[in-house]
Amino acid sequence: MQRRDVLRLSALAGAAGVLTLDPVTFAQADDAGGGGGGGREQTRTVTGHLPTGAPDFVYVPVEVPRGVREIAVSYSYDKPAVPAGTQGNACDIGIFDERGTDLGGRGFRGWSGGARTEFAISAEEATPGYLAGPVRPGTWHVVLGPYTVAPQGLDYKVTLTLRFGEPGETPKAVYPPQRAKGRGRAWYRGDCHLHTVYSDGKRTPAEVAAAARAAGLDFITTTEHNTTSAHGAWEGLWGDDLLILTGEEITTRNGHVLALGTDPGTFIDWRYRARDNAFGRYSRKVRQAGGLVVPAHPHGTCVGCNWKFGFNDADAVEVWNADFTPDDEVSISEWDNTLVTAVRDDGRWLPAMGNSDAHREPQVVGLPQTVVLADDLSRGAILEGIRGGRSWIAESSAIDLAFTAVGGRGEHAGIGERLKVGRSDEVTVRLKVSGAGPDCQVRFITDQGQLYGAALPGSGAGTVEWRTTASYAAYVRAEVRHAAADGGASGVPGRMAAMTNPIWLGER
């Protein structure tokens, strides 16, 4: 690090920002004896130290000459012991090509976070997480992301290798089709938060597709952290029985958000914090690419997982992530509060969904899953169903339910819909459940909280009815819960087996 870099780092300490180091230069191919496909390579190493309070991103400029066939990068950093309760060192890595590092720009060529210690890019192929394509001359940037820094600081080492030779050709990406055969208008089961070896997962796309079919899913979404490299990795894995949507988990320092069902190949930037007031720009880009904006695990306990951007720019929210835990309970409670706000204000409300966020065994693909009412098994129909809240969440495909509200004159509404009745008209709310397992309880939740509850038969199947009015309940949603661990003595409900989006009652 040069003196000007230290001064700049000092000025940025404690604030999101970037640090750009001095460029790393290489000899031209002819000077290096690597012209004409001679196979020569050159290597340079960069070392440095980052104190606590370092900027979010440290850029290492690499001057790439003509004639380079492949760029390879490896890195390491120290992990000193830290006091109890203190975060140690964690440093991510990625790369931008000669088109630059501007936010939302075209220069992105890959990101592996902290999942890999090395990667390579050429025209013919790239390490998972990275995009194959020509290694054109110009200034590339390796980017380090010091996610957390120990009190002692972080010592890093980056090794850069350029291999000279003929560039080769880039294979044309093959993306999943936008439609599967389906069953016409029906309820379709999906998991829209999944990871493979193309970011920090351990499963291959083939293994994820097999697990999805085994879980009884009709659709999945590939959502790798901060990269689109998996969009073209599913060839031969879709079919009449499985629709595969493309997306991204945008992993910022202030929370994670799913870009769900975006156009294949669409990259959404993540290099900003909530205080930068930039998220609105990128949420619009998600929608422009045909996708939905879905904050993920908003009360997650990992560093940087807690959602800080608010929900004004969201299309839905992931309230149940993987095995049901206390942070999901908090997410559901917060989401329910937003429903009350919708009653008071303009009526716009935020649908809930659940996803597995499965990375590796023994994490279960399809635990939980979102069940969507859609006109067909297509990208457009599935996303429209999620956006409209015509969906419910289950821990597995073994559970099935039907949730309706019926007025005295035959009016009828289902999940996500409004039953247009007078304030004093009687309404019958009905939940039919099967496959829930023994000792499950049904709860009907309204804008006042739980107003009715009943036990299901020991078989886990049954129908529960409740009568109310729009003046008593502005909306009703249903939960199916397993028995509480303490038998209910504490008043804390058991873990979730299934839950619905609301049915709204009354005229607007």
N, C-alpha and C positions, 0 to 999 in steps of 0.2 A: 504494500500500500504506500502510495506517495503522500507527501505532507498535505497536499490539497484535498486528498481523499479523507484523511484523518479529520481535517477541519470541517469538511462537509458532513462527515459522519457525526461529529460532535454537534453540529447545528441541527441535525435530524434526530438526535437521540430522543427516544420517547415518542416519536411521531412516525406514522406510516410514511414511507418514502423509498427512494432507491439510492444506491451507491454504485457508481460506475468506475471500474478500475482502469489502469492504463492498458492499451491494446496489446495483445499477443500477436507477434508477427511470425510469418514463415517465409522461406525462400520460394521463388517461383518454381514451377515444375521443371523447367529446363535447367535452372541453376541447381536444382536438387538432383538432377539426373533421373527425374521421374517422368519425363515426357514420353509419348509414344507407347504408353501402357507398360512401362518398365517395372511397375509394381513397387517403386520406392515409397517410403513413408518417412514422415518427420514427426517428432514428438516434442512438446513443450510442457513444462510444469509450472503451475502458479500456486503459491502458498500465501497464507495470510492469517490474520487474527481479527475477530469481531468481538467487541465488548457487549455487555448487556445493553439493551436499548438500541441495538443495531437496526438499520432500516429493514423493512420487510423483504426487500429484494436487492441482491448484490449482483451486478452485471459484469461479466468478464468478456470484453470485446475480443473477437478472434478475427484477424485479417486473413481471409481465405483467398489464396491466389487461384489463377486459372489451372485447369488440369486435375482438380481434385475429384477422385472417384467416391471417397467415403470419408466422413468425419466421425471419429470415435472419441468418447469422453468417459473418463472414470473419475471418481472423487472419493474422498474420505474426510472424516473430521473426528476430533477427539471427543471422548465421553467421560469426563472426569467425575469422580464421586461428588455428590452434592449433599447438603444437609437435608434431613428429613423434611418433607413438605415442600421442597424446592424443586422447580423444574430443571431438568438437565438439558443437554444439547440435543437438538433435533433439527436437521437441515435438509430441505428438499432440493430438487434439481430439475431443470428443464432447459430448453434451447429455443432461440428465435433465429431465423435466417436473415439474409442480407436485406430483406424488405423492412426490417426494423422492429422495434419493441413497443411502438405506440399502443396504448390501450385500445383493444378492439381491432387492431390492425391485422394485416395479412401475414405477418412474419412468423406466426406461431408454427413450430415444427415438432413440439412434443413436450411432455411432462410426465415424470414418474414419481413426483413427490419424494418420499423417503423409501419407496419400495425397491429401488434398484441402486446399485453402486456404479453401474456402467451402462452405456448405451452406444449404438452406432446407427448412422443414417447414410444410405446411399440411394441412388435412383431406383434400384431393383427392390430393396427391402429396408426395413427398419426394425429396431427392437420394439416389442410391444409397448405401447404408450407414445410412440413417435411415428411421424408420417414420412413414408418413403417419398423420394423425389430428388431432382437434381441438386447436387452440391455446387451451387453457382458461386462465382467469385464475389467478394464484397465483405462487409463487416457483419459477421454473425455474433450472437451474444449467448454465451452460456449463462443461465440465471440460477443463482443460489437463493434459496428461501430459508433463512434462519428462523425456523418456526418458534423455537424456544432456545434461550441462551443461558448457560449456567453462570453463576456468579464469577467464575474464573474466566469467562469468555469462551469463545469457540475458535479453535485452530482448524483451518481447512487446507486441503490439498486437492487441486484439480489438475488432471493430466489430460492433455489434448493431443490427439494423433490425427494427422491428415495422411490419407493414402491416395497416391496418384495413379491415374490410369484412365482408360476409356469409361465414360459415364454410365453406359447401359441405358435401359429403358424402364420407365415406371409402369407397372401393371395398372390397368384400368380398374378402379374400385367397383366391386359388385355389392350393391346395397340391398337390404331386404325389401320385398314388395310391400306396397301400401295396404294390401288387402289379403285376407285368407278366406277360405270357403264359408266358414261360419254356419249359423242356423237361422239366418234372418234376424228379425227383431227378437232378442233374447237377452238373458243375463249372462255376461261373460266374465270369467275370472282372470285376474292378472296380478303381476308383481312388477312394479315400476321403479324399483330401486335395487340394482344388482351390480356386482363387480366381478371382474375376471382378472386373468393375468395381464390384461391390458392397462390396469392401474395397480391397485394394491390387493387384488384378490388372488386366490390360489387355484381356482377352478379355471379350466379352459372354457371357451364359448360352447364347445360340444358338451361338456359336462353340465353346464348351466342349462342348456336346452333340454338335455335328458332329465335333469332334476325338475324342470318346469313341467314337462309332460307327466312325470311321476306324481307331481303334486296336483294334477288335474287342472292346470292352467290353460287358458286359451290365448293369452298374450303376455309378453314381457317387454320391458324397456331396458336397453343397455345404457348404464349411467356411470361411466368411468370418471374418476376424479380429474377434472381440468383438462381433458383430452377427448378428441373425437376419433382416436386411432382405431377403436374397436368397431366403428360403424361398418367397415367393410370386412369384418372378420367372421360373419355368420353365414357365408355361402354354404348351401346344402343343409342348413340346420332348420330353416323354416319349413312350413308345409301347410296343407289344408287345415291342419289341426292346431297350428301355432303361428300367431302373428308376432313379429319382432319389430318393435319401434326403436328408433334411435334417439339418443339424448345425451345428457352430460350432468354430472354432479358438480356444480360450481362451488368450489371449496375455498371460501374466503377466510380471513382471520376473525370474522365476526359472525360466522354461521355458514351452513351449507344449504344450497337450494337446488332442486331438480329442474333442469330444463327438459321437460318431458315431451317426447314426440316431436322434436324439432326435425327440420329437413336434414337428411343425411349429409354429413360433412360440415355442418354449421358449428363453428367454434364460438363459445361465449367466454369472455375474459373474466378473470377472478381477482385481478390484482388491485383491490380497493378495499377500504373499510367502510363501516357505516358512517363514520364522521366525514367521509369524503363526499357524501351526497351524490354518489354516482350510480347507485343500484337501479334507479328508474330507467336510465339509459339502456342497461343491459336486460332488464325485464322487457322493455319494448322490443329489443332485438330478438328475444326468445319468441315473442308473439309474432313478430314479422316472419320468423322462420316456421310458423305454424304450430308452435309448441305452447305448453302451459308452464306457468311459474309456480313451483310447489316447494315452499320451505320444508326442509327435511329435519326430522328429530329436533324441533325447535328448543327443547329443554335438555338436549343431550349433555352428558357430563364430561366429554372429552374436551381438551383444550381447543378453543376456536369453534366448537360445535354449536354453542348456544346462539340462537337466532336473534340478532340485534337490529335488523333493518325494518322491523314493523311489517304489517300485512297489507298495506294499501296497494302494493304492486303485485299481490299474489292472486292466483286463480283458484288455488286449493291449498290445503296444508296437510302434511303428514303427521297425524296425531298418534299413530301407533307404529313403532319401528322395532321390528324383530320381536324377541320374547317380551311379553308385557311386563314393564317395570315401573317404578314410581315416577320416572320422568315422563312416561307416557300418560300416567294419571294426571300430572300437572298440565301436559299439553292439551288433553281433552278438556280439562276444566277451563283453561284459557280460551280454547276454541269455543266452548259453550258460552262464555261471556260475550264473544263476538256475535253470537246469534241473537242475544238480547239487544245488542246495539243495533242490529239490522231491524229488529222490531220497532225500535224507537226512531230510527233515521230513515234512509231512503229504500230500505228493503233489500239492498245488496248484501249477500251473505257469502261466506267462504265455506265450500264443501270440505269435508274431511276424507282422508284416505289413509290406508295402511299398506306398508311394504316391508319386505324382509331385510333389506340392506345386507343380504348374505354375501360374504366374502370367501368363506372356506368351510370345510367340514369342521364341526358338526352343525354349523348354522344351516337352517332349513329354508330352502327356496319355497316361497309361498306361505311363510309364517311371519306376518299375516298376509292376506291377499285382499285386494279390492274387487268387489263384484259389481259390474257396471251394466246397466240396462242400455243397450245400443241397438240401432236399427240393423246393423250388420257388423261382422268382424273386420273392421277396417280402421285405419288410423284416424280418419276424420270422425267416424261415428263413436269410437271409444273415447277420444278426447272430448267430444261434445257431451257425452254422458258424464264424464268426470267433472267437466266445467259446470254442468247443470246440477250436480249433486244427486244424480239418479244412481246412487251407489250405496253399498254397505260393505262392511269389513268383517272378515272371519279369520279364525286362526288356522283353518284348513278347509279343504274342499268337502270334508265329511259333513260340515254344517250347511244347512240350507234354511232359508227363512223367507217369509212374505210378510210385509208390513203395510197396512192400509188404514185409511180413515174414511168413514162413510157417514154422510149426513142423513137426516130424517126423510128427505125427499129423493133419495137415491143418488145424491152427489157422491163422487168418489175421487180419492186422491191417493197417490203412492209416494214412495220415497222421493224427496226433493221437490215435490209438487205442493200446490196450495189447494186446500179444500175451501171453496167459496161458499160460506154459510154465514148466517146472521150471528151476532155475538151471543145470543141466548139460545140458539138452536142446538139441540143435542147432537153430539158426535160420538160415534162408536169407533174406537181405535182397536185394531186387531193385529196381533202378532202370531204367526204360525211358525214354529221352529221344529227342525228335526236334526238329529246327529250331534246334539250339544253334549251328550254324555251325562252321567249321573250328577245329582246334587247341584244343578244349575238354577239360577234365579233370573227372572226377567224384571227389568226396571224400566218404567216409562218416565223419561226426564222432560221437563218443561222449562219455561222461562222462570218458574219459581223453584225449580229443582225437581227432585223425585216426588211425584204425587201418587204413584201406584207401583206396587211390586207384588210378585207372586212367584211361587216355586214351580218349576217344571216337574213333570212326573220323572220317576227314576230312570226311565228309558231315554231321557234327554229330548223327547219329542212331545209337542203339545201345542195348544192354542190358548192365548191369554187375551182377554178383552177388558176394555175400560171405557166408561162413558164419561164425557166431559163436555165443555162448551168452549167456544172461542174466547169468551170473556174470562174463563178460568185458566186457559192454556193457549198462549199465542202460537206455540209449536209443540210438537211431541216427537221425541226420538226414542229409540228403543236400545237397550243394552241387554245382553245375555252374559251373565257372570258365573264363573265357577264359585264354589263355596269359599267363604272367607277362611283364611288359615286358622284364625282364632275362633271360628264358629260365629263370628259377627259380634263378639263381645265389645270390641273396640269401636264398632261402627264403621270400620274401613271395609269397603266391599272387596270381594275376591277379584282375581285377575279376569280380564276380559276374554270371553269366548267369541263374541260377535257384537257388532254395534251398527246402527244405521245413521244416515243423515236424517235431518228432520222432515216431518210433514208439517206444513204451515196451515194454521186454522184461521178462517175469517176473511172478510173482504179487506183489501188494503185501504 
